[in-house]
Amino acid sequence: MNKCSVDLISVIVPVYNVEKYLRRCVDSIVRQTYSNLEIILVDDGSTDASGTLCDDIALEDSRIKVIHQPNAGLSCARNSGLEIYTGEYVCFIDSDDYISPDYIKYMYELCILAGCKMAFCNSLTTSEDNCSVVLDSGIAPKTYTNTELLDAFYGPMHGNITVAWNKLIHRSIVGDIRFEPHILHEDEATTFKFIYNAGIIAYTDNVLYYYYSRPESITGKSFSARNLDILIGYKRRLEFYLEHNETELYNREYSYYLSALLINYYKVYKNIDDNKALLRDLHDRYKMLYNQADKSTITGPRRLLLAICVHFPLLYGILR
């Protein structure tokens, strides 16, 4: 495909204390079969040798740019990259992960062939350093409308839909969207906006992204009050669907958010000492949300369970 070598594609890599994994990540990017790349490494105030390593790696490849900034979190690091990227498309790679050699070329071609401006791929969680899954040419790509994909969010594809790091996004889709700063689970509050703006999205079930599982990563740590940041994403989606008159998505998110409040109530009860204030806050948020919306969209048995949980919120967690 001739156009394959024309469009500049930007790759934004937030970097924080990953000196053991950074070179593997960057090597997987510079060795892409699609070569017209702008690679932006954002050193987010690393306290190990990651910042120096970014500078050293940049000397090896003219396509690499480095930003150094005080530590502000993953969202702010990605946003710093979004402020300076110049590519026609952009993608995000976490610095302890790595990608298939065909990751960018494959998804770029998906966009061209499907006539769309966003594509995403299947991913594999691994603890191996050099995982490689052979591409299956027999796997036919799929396309979704934005509302179809956002509805699929509530099913088995949730993990691949909600994250930002397995997606290639045209700059017209990104616009002025930025990741919400200073929270965990920032993708929950942001990626759905890219999907909604895209209109049509292409997907391949081929595994092109390798999510590296390590105990010291954010997602590998035990439950704490900061994990409640995930509820911000649910709230943002609910507000967004209401604002855009997406009634069906609003109703799905409403039920999902209610359940999430109860699940996290149970997690706080089980995992956090001195939890009374957190439990009261979650209970009050649940009760307010339950009382404010049309519950006729929820099935009778589930509506009864959720009503009971207004008074006995632990019940939902126990039943789960």
Summary of the structure (lengths in Angstrom):
residues: 320
radius of gyration: 20.7
end to end distance: 49.8
largest distance: 62.9
contacts: 1022
relative contact order: 0.11
helix: 49%
strand: 18%
